[in-house]
Amino acid sequence: MGKHKDGHSYMSCVGIIRKIDDIPELKLRLIDISESKSHKQMSRYSLLLAEHILEISKIEKSGDIAECFEINLKWQEGKVKFQDARNVAFKMHTLAREEKDPIRVKVLRTMGQVAATPHVKWHALIASDYAITLINLMYPNDLDEVRKERELQIELMKSV
């Protein structure tokens, strides 16, 4: 569970989020479903997740955030290299460090992972975790909201 072909957990490939109130069995279910998905399917999932995150946070898809969507789509179409996506991701993380609004910070972190998904497909799962940290912030100590978010993520993952 939570391992990819070379036997390492996906978390060993990408940074781990330390503080997160979660429902471990639903997270593991999401990881299990992701293991059968291609890199492009994971990129599509990350875009669906990003749309959802913008909707619940009421943050507009403009400027730098729109660039995350564009670079992901262009990579799926073979029009850019994964390094280009990585550069956009780094920019998003810089913006997140400079941002004062905690909701916007979580959204920017999620979008950075969406932009990084063309680089390594497991970034889509880190985006899922950042989405959970956003839910934790919006609904403190509310595992029902966390459950709803993880269930929605599972459905999105199944849909790609």
N, C-alpha and C positions, 0 to 999 in steps of 0.2 A: 504494500500500500504506500502511495506517495513516492514511488521510485520510478526512474526511467530506465531505459535499456541498459545503461552501463552499471546499474545497480546502486547508483547514488540517489539520494532523495532530491527532488527538484529544488528544495530549499538550499542545497549545497551549491547550486548554480547561481543563485541570486540572493540579494540581501534579505535578511529576515526582519520582520516587524516584531519588536519585543513586547510591547504592551498592547494586548488586544483581548477584549471580552468576546468570546466566540463559542460556538457549539461544535466541538471537535468532530463529532460523527458526521455532521453535515459538511464540514470542511474536507474531511477525508473522502466523502462521497464525490464532492466536486473534483478532487484530485484524481480519484479513480476514473471518473468519466473523461477527464482531460487526457489521460494516458492513451486513449484510442484516437485522439484528435491530431490532425496534421498541423504543421506550423501555420499554414494559411487559415485553417479552421480556428486555431487559437487566436490569430490576429482578428478574425471576424468576431469571435466572442468578445475580445477586448473592446472592440468598437461598440458592440451592443451594450456592454457594461458601461462604457463611457457615456453613451446617450442617456442611459438610466440614471447615472450619477448626476449628470447635469440637470436632469429633470427634477430629481428629489432635492438637490441643493439650490435650485433656482438660479444657477449661474449660466450665463450665456455662452454659446459656442462661438466665440469671436477671437480674433487675434491669435495669440500663442496657443490657445486651446484648439482652435480650428486647425492649426498647423499639425497638431498631434494626429488628428483624424486624417488629414491630407497625406502625411508621410506614411502612415500605416496603409492607406489605400493604394498609394503609388507603389509601395513595396510589393503589395499583393499582385499588382499589375506588372511587376518586373521593371518598373520605370526608375527606381532608385535602389541603391545598395543599403545593406543593413547599417553601415557606418553613418549614413545620412540620418537614419532613424535614431541612432544612438546620440547624435549631436542634438537633435530636437529634445530627446529625453533629458540630456544633461542641462539644457536650457531651462526645462520645466522644473527640475530640482533646484536650480539656482533661484528661479522665481519663487518657489515654495519657501526657500530659506529667507528670502527678503520680505515675504508676505506677513502681514500682521493679523488678518482675519483668520481664526483657526479653521473655519469651515472651508474657506478658499484654499488654505494650506493643504488640507486633506484632498480636495478636488485636484489641485495642481500635482500633488504626489501621485494620485491615481492616473492622471493624464500622462505623467512622465513614464509610468509603467506601460501605458497603452502605446506610447511612442516607441518604447524599448522592445515591445513584443516582436517586431521584425528581427531584432538582433538575437534574442533567445526567447523561444515560445513560452517558457515558464514565467516570463514577466507578466503574462495575462493572469496568472494565479496570484502574483504579488499585487496586481491591480485589484483583484478580488478582496485581498486582505485589507488593502487601503480603503476600499469601499466599506468594509466592516468597521474600520476605525472611524470613518465618517459617521456611520450609524451610531457607534458608541458615543460620539460627540453630540450628535443631534438628539439621541434618546438615551441619556445616561442610565446605566444599570437596567436596561430593558432588553432582556434576552428574547422576548417575543418579537421585537423589531429585528434583532439579529437573526433569529430563525427565519423570518419572512425574507430578509435580504439573502441569506444563504440559499433558501429554497428557490428564489427568483434566479440567482446565479446558476444553480443547477439546471433549471429550465432553459436558461439562455445557452448554457454549455451544450445541452442535449440538442438544441435547435440548429447548431452549426454543423 
